[in-house]
Amino acid sequence: MGLFDDLKKGVKDAWGKGKCFAGFHKGEWKYLSDNKCDQEINCERCGINTRVEHEAFSKWKDDKKYQCWQVRHCKRCREKEERPNHEFHKERPKHSWDCYTFIKTCKKCGKEEEEKYHLPKHDWGSWQANPNIKNEMFRVCKRCKKRDFSEIKQKKN
């Protein structure tokens, strides 16, 4: 085997191991029993055994009994999964003076959830000229009263 062949084999092996690292193993998936959805593969490339279950779920559908839940079933064993499916709409501040904590409400069931932000969500008023400093404007948050300043850029003639 020549140098080129060795290099080609090395690249092919590295490419294959990269596929395994990304979860794309080579081999045949086998069901572990007839009435369960557990599957296993013994990878021909890397030798690792990998197990998964329920790879054949239906699409999520709204549950007819509960307005804010969705369900899906395994197509093989009919096992059921559920998850909440709220439709939160416009949020409002938790306190009239707080720009970090907001309450959002589900428009289907009325459930309320608190949302905390790392950065403030100010409700800025309009820009005004600063009477104390020439060429400066400011605005004030309607909730927390924080001031934001900006320099007025002068047009050059």
N, C-alpha and C positions, 0 to 999 in steps of 0.2 A: 504494500500500500504506500502510495506516495504522500508527500506533504500536503498536496491539495486535497486528496481523499481524507486524510486525517482532519484537516481543517473543516471540510464539509461535514464530516461525522460529528465533530465537536459542536458546530453551529446547530446541527439537527438535534443533538442531545440537549443543548441549552434551550432551544426553542421548545422542545417537548416538556422539559422541566418547568419552563415558564408557564406553559399551559396548565400543568398540574398545580403550580403555585396559585394560579388564578382560579382554580376549581374545576378545570376542564380535564378530567381524568380520562384515560383510555381503557376501554373494556366494556363489559356488558353488565347493565344494571339487572339485578335479580330480586324478585319479591321474596321475603323471608317466610311468608306463609300465605295461604290462599285467602284468608279472611281479614288480613291486615294490609296496610299500605306501606309498611316499612320496606325500603329497598336498600340494597348494599352493592357496592362495586369494589373489586380488588383491582386497583390500577395496574395495568401491564407495564407502565412506564416507571412509576415511582414506588410501587408495592404497597401504598397506603390503602387501608380499608376505610371507606366512607359510607355513612348511612344517612338516608333522608326518609321523610315520611310525607305522605299526601302531596304528591306532585301534580295531581289532577283535580284541582278545585274548580268549581263553577265560578262564574262572575259574581261579584257582590250584588245583592238585590235587597231592596227595602223590605223589612219585615212587616207583614200586613197587620200583625197584632200590636206592634209598638212603633209609633211614628218616627222615632229617632234612632232606630237600630237597623243594621244591615246583617244579612246572613249569607253564607255560602256553604255548599256541601261538597264533600269529596265525591268525585264521579265513580270511584271504585267501591268504597265502603260506606258511603253516605254519612260519614262523620260531619258534624256541623261546627262551623266557627261563627262567632258573632263579634260585632264591633259597633261602637256608637257612631252616629252619623248626624250630628247636629249641624244646623245651618245658622251660624252666628252672623248677625248683621251689625250695623253701626254700633260702635262702642261709645260709652259715656264715661267721664271721669268718676272715680269712686268718691272723691271729695272735691269740693268746688275749688280748693287751693292746691290740688295735687296734679302734677304733669307726668307722673311715672306710673300710677296705678289706675287701670280702667276696668270697667265691667262691660262684658259683651253678653248679649241675650240671644238664645236660639229662637228664630222666628217660627219654628214648628211647635215646640213644646214649652217655651218660656224659660228654660233652664238658664241660669246666669253663671258665668265663669269670670274669675278675676284674672287679668293679664297685667304682669309687671314688666315694664320696659327698662332697659339699662340706660337708654338715652331719653331725655324728656321729650314729650310730644306737646310742645307749647301751642297755645292759641294766640298768635300774635295780633296785636292791634295794628293800626296803620302807622306808617313812618311819619315822624314829626321833626321839624327843625329844632335843634337844641338851642334854647335862648341863652345859655351860659357859655357855649363854645362855638366859635365861628366855624363854618364848613363841617358841621357834624349833625347827624340825624340820629334819632333813637326811636325805638318802638318798645311797647310793654306787653308782656304776656297777660292776657285777661284773667288767667287762673292764679298763677303763682307770683305775679307782679315782677318777674325778672325783666331786667332791661337789656336791650341789645343795641349796641352803638355801631354806627358806620360813618365813614368820612364821605363828605360830598366832594365828588371829583369836579374840579373846575375845568371848563373848556379852555383850551389854549388857542389863542388867535394868531 
